[in-house]
Amino acid sequence: MKKEIKIAFKTPLNELDTVEQTYGCRANNPDICKNNSIPNVCAFEREDCICKQSSKAWKKQYLKLKEDV
């Protein structure tokens, strides 16, 4: 697992973050994430380090972080 792409949930947005995806893993505990290690879904498994199935809480957090910019 590439720990350098573990990103804190409250970290300011990355230019690749969207409502539907995050750059890196923003799960509080990636080891218990239901999408952990799923090819083409999990940031740890993708070459571009994009998580394609962010948590249900991510949309709300994304909008909050977007306001803070």
C-alpha positions in Angstrom: 0.0 0.0 0.0 1.4 3.4 -0.9 0.9 5.3 2.4 2.1 8.6 0.8 -1.3 8.9 -0.9 -3.2 8.7 2.4 -4.7 12.2 2.7 -6.4 13.6 5.7 -10.2 14.1 5.3 -9.8 17.8 6.2 -6.8 18.6 3.9 -7.5 21.4 1.4 -8.7 20.2 -2.0 -6.3 18.9 -4.6 -6.9 20.1 -8.2 -7.9 16.5 -9.0 -10.6 16.2 -6.3 -14.2 16.3 -7.4 -17.6 15.5 -5.8 -17.3 12.0 -7.2 -13.5 11.2 -6.7 -10.5 12.2 -4.6 -6.8 12.4 -5.3 -5.4 9.8 -2.9 -7.3 8.1 -0.1 -9.2 10.3 2.3 -10.7 7.4 4.3 -10.0 7.7 8.0 -9.0 4.1 8.1 -8.1 2.8 4.6 -7.6 -0.8 5.9 -11.3 -1.2 6.6 -12.6 0.7 3.5 -14.9 -1.5 1.5 -13.2 -0.5 -1.7 -9.6 -1.0 -0.4 -7.4 -2.8 -3.0 -10.1 -3.0 -5.6 -8.5 -2.6 -9.0 -9.5 0.5 -11.0 -11.4 1.9 -7.9 -9.0 2.2 -5.0 -6.4 5.0 -5.1 -3.8 2.6 -3.8 -4.4 0.4 -6.8 -4.7 3.0 -9.6 -1.7 4.5 -11.4 -3.2 8.0 -11.2 -3.8 7.6 -7.4 -7.5 8.6 -7.8 -10.1 7.0 -5.5 -13.2 6.4 -7.7 -15.5 5.5 -4.7 -15.1 8.1 -2.0 -17.1 7.8 1.2 -20.7 9.0 1.5 -19.4 11.9 3.7 -17.1 13.1 0.9 -19.7 15.2 -1.0 -20.5 17.3 2.0 -16.8 17.7 2.9 -15.9 18.6 -0.7 -18.5 21.3 -0.8 -17.2 22.6 2.6 -13.6 22.6 1.4 -14.6 24.3 -1.8 -16.1 27.2 0.1 -12.9 27.6 2.1 -10.9 28.2 -1.1 
